[in-house]
Amino acid sequence: MHPLLLQIGFLKIHTYGVFVAIAFFVSYKILIRYASGIGVEREKMETMVFWTFIISILGARIHYVLYFLKDFIASPLEIFKIWNGGLVFFGGFIGGLTGAVYFIRKYGLRFDQMSDILAIALSIGQAIGRLGCFFAGCCYGTRCSGIFCVVFPEDSLAPHGVELFPVQILSSLLLFAIFWFLRYLYPKQKVSGRICAMYLMLYGIKRFFVEFLRGDFRGRYIWGLTVTQMAAICMFLAGIVLWIKLFANKTESV
């Protein structure tokens, strides 16, 4: 649970940054593999992955900065210290989706096919990234007591000296489960787009309930729910609508 993995002189290697790099590499490899199966040229995929990743990181960071705007106004240089942790999924999701849609249209690719392989790659990337959150201490859980609770060190972003629920580990395990489930379903699907719909539903459910175990600042509440939970509900409903639409289109074509 140490944010700093290694220090050689002035060079510092942060654990969070290492996990983000691993998440990108694994997601990239999976995308290239699945893209070749649907006839997408490697060069196009590499360009799309690179820029979509950059845009998603920017979106995730901007969302985080807006969450803690007062703190960053007081210390503006902290905005650029992304290696210390501080990325919000929904900001990254919006940014990544924007980049992906742009390149899908630019290269004339099928959105339904691309959305499926992007969902698979995204889930494994999230699973690995959440481990980085655990080591950095961001996105920490509620206070608890018991064998499953952890105490973060003083250099962590999480409160130290108190037992907290390791919600990052739980999130990671659930995301790994979603990844393997989607990967299992992919070769069996008969209609493109359903993997994406399934991801939206599963992630929406996962995020909604895991949010109750988060102990960090969650923003304003709406009807007793956090903004993130409202967004999770929207993701779940979007998945249902997409699934029904795909089923209806299949029925009409029969």
Secondary structure, DSSP 4 states (H G I P E B T S, - for coil): --SEEEEETTEEEEHHHHHHHHHHHHHHHHHHHHHHHTT--HHHHHHHHHHHHHHHHHHHHHHHHHHTHHHHHHSGGGGG-GGG----HHHHHHHHHHHHHHHHHHTT--HHHHHHHHHHHHHHHHHHHHHHHHHHT-S-B-B--STT-EEB-TTSSS-BSSEE--HHHHHHHHHHHHHHHHHHHGGG-SSTTHHHHHHHHHHHHHHHHHGGGB-S----EETTEEHHHHHHHHHHHHHHHHHHHHHHHHHHH-
